[in-house]
Amino acid sequence: MAGHSAVPAANTRAGNELVQKHKLKVGILVIDPSLPDAFLFISRLRRSRPGLKVVAAAPENWKEPRSMAGVDAVVRKPTQLTETAMIPWIDLIENSPSGASPESDKSKRLQKY
């Protein structure tokens, strides 16, 4: 409803293959930061897509590292998928500029939940 298409990948390797093989135009990347090579994947993707917005979908018990370089927002994965648990996710995606450049006046900062 916010004008985005979702393309799921099981891990960063599969995500990279999808992006490269299908030349996907990625505006928002939602990634589990606890995945191996998550931050390397973010860094590589940002180099080829400067306007990319990155949302870290962190597990509830995940200890956030000191540096979250390349991440625009952090949203905790809900332990139960309820309508209330989805509100931060819906707000985040609906209020995110899809692929807008960071310098753009229309670009809004992603909220941290």
Contacts in CASP RR format, 6 or more apart in sequence:
PFRMAT RR
TARGET T0000
AUTHOR 0000-0000-0000
METHOD contacts of the structure
MODEL  1
MAGHSAVPAANTRAGNELVQKHKLKVGILVIDPSLPDAFLFISRLRRSRP
GLKVVAAAPENWKEPRSMAGVDAVVRKPTQLTETAMIPWIDLIENSPSGA
SPESDKSKRLQKY
1 94 0 8 1.000
2 93 0 8 1.000
2 94 0 8 1.000
2 96 0 8 1.000
2 98 0 8 1.000
3 98 0 8 1.000
4 27 0 8 1.000
4 28 0 8 1.000
4 93 0 8 1.000
4 98 0 8 1.000
7 18 0 8 1.000
7 24 0 8 1.000
9 15 0 8 1.000
9 17 0 8 1.000
9 18 0 8 1.000
11 35 0 8 1.000
11 36 0 8 1.000
12 31 0 8 1.000
12 35 0 8 1.000
12 36 0 8 1.000
12 37 0 8 1.000
12 38 0 8 1.000
12 40 0 8 1.000
12 41 0 8 1.000
13 37 0 8 1.000
15 41 0 8 1.000
16 41 0 8 1.000
16 44 0 8 1.000
18 24 0 8 1.000
19 26 0 8 1.000
19 45 0 8 1.000
25 49 0 8 1.000
26 45 0 8 1.000
26 49 0 8 1.000
26 52 0 8 1.000
27 49 0 8 1.000
27 51 0 8 1.000
27 52 0 8 1.000
27 53 0 8 1.000
27 98 0 8 1.000
27 99 0 8 1.000
28 52 0 8 1.000
28 53 0 8 1.000
28 54 0 8 1.000
28 55 0 8 1.000
28 93 0 8 1.000
28 96 0 8 1.000
28 98 0 8 1.000
28 99 0 8 1.000
29 42 0 8 1.000
29 45 0 8 1.000
29 52 0 8 1.000
29 53 0 8 1.000
29 54 0 8 1.000
29 55 0 8 1.000
30 55 0 8 1.000
30 57 0 8 1.000
31 38 0 8 1.000
31 41 0 8 1.000
31 42 0 8 1.000
31 54 0 8 1.000
31 55 0 8 1.000
31 56 0 8 1.000
31 57 0 8 1.000
32 38 0 8 1.000
32 56 0 8 1.000
32 57 0 8 1.000
32 58 0 8 1.000
32 59 0 8 1.000
32 77 0 8 1.000
33 39 0 8 1.000
33 56 0 8 1.000
33 57 0 8 1.000
33 58 0 8 1.000
33 62 0 8 1.000
33 64 0 8 1.000
33 65 0 8 1.000
33 68 0 8 1.000
33 71 0 8 1.000
33 74 0 8 1.000
34 58 0 8 1.000
34 59 0 8 1.000
34 62 0 8 1.000
35 41 0 8 1.000
39 69 0 8 1.000
39 70 0 8 1.000
42 54 0 8 1.000
42 69 0 8 1.000
42 70 0 8 1.000
42 71 0 8 1.000
43 69 0 8 1.000
43 70 0 8 1.000
45 52 0 8 1.000
46 52 0 8 1.000
46 54 0 8 1.000
46 70 0 8 1.000
49 99 0 8 1.000
50 101 0 8 1.000
50 102 0 8 1.000
51 99 0 8 1.000
51 100 0 8 1.000
51 101 0 8 1.000
51 102 0 8 1.000
52 99 0 8 1.000
53 72 0 8 1.000
53 73 0 8 1.000
53 96 0 8 1.000
53 97 0 8 1.000
53 99 0 8 1.000
53 110 0 8 1.000
54 70 0 8 1.000
54 71 0 8 1.000
54 72 0 8 1.000
54 73 0 8 1.000
55 71 0 8 1.000
55 72 0 8 1.000
55 73 0 8 1.000
55 74 0 8 1.000
55 75 0 8 1.000
55 92 0 8 1.000
55 110 0 8 1.000
56 68 0 8 1.000
56 71 0 8 1.000
56 73 0 8 1.000
56 74 0 8 1.000
56 75 0 8 1.000
57 75 0 8 1.000
57 77 0 8 1.000
58 64 0 8 1.000
58 74 0 8 1.000
58 75 0 8 1.000
58 76 0 8 1.000
58 77 0 8 1.000
59 76 0 8 1.000
59 77 0 8 1.000
60 76 0 8 1.000
60 77 0 8 1.000
60 78 0 8 1.000
60 79 0 8 1.000
64 74 0 8 1.000
68 74 0 8 1.000
72 109 0 8 1.000
72 110 0 8 1.000
73 92 0 8 1.000
73 110 0 8 1.000
73 111 0 8 1.000
73 112 0 8 1.000
73 113 0 8 1.000
74 112 0 8 1.000
74 113 0 8 1.000
75 88 0 8 1.000
75 89 0 8 1.000
75 92 0 8 1.000
75 113 0 8 1.000
76 113 0 8 1.000
78 85 0 8 1.000
78 86 0 8 1.000
88 113 0 8 1.000
91 111 0 8 1.000
92 110 0 8 1.000
92 111 0 8 1.000
92 113 0 8 1.000
95 108 0 8 1.000
95 110 0 8 1.000
95 111 0 8 1.000
96 108 0 8 1.000
96 110 0 8 1.000
97 104 0 8 1.000
97 106 0 8 1.000
97 107 0 8 1.000
97 108 0 8 1.000
100 106 0 8 1.000
100 107 0 8 1.000
101 107 0 8 1.000
END
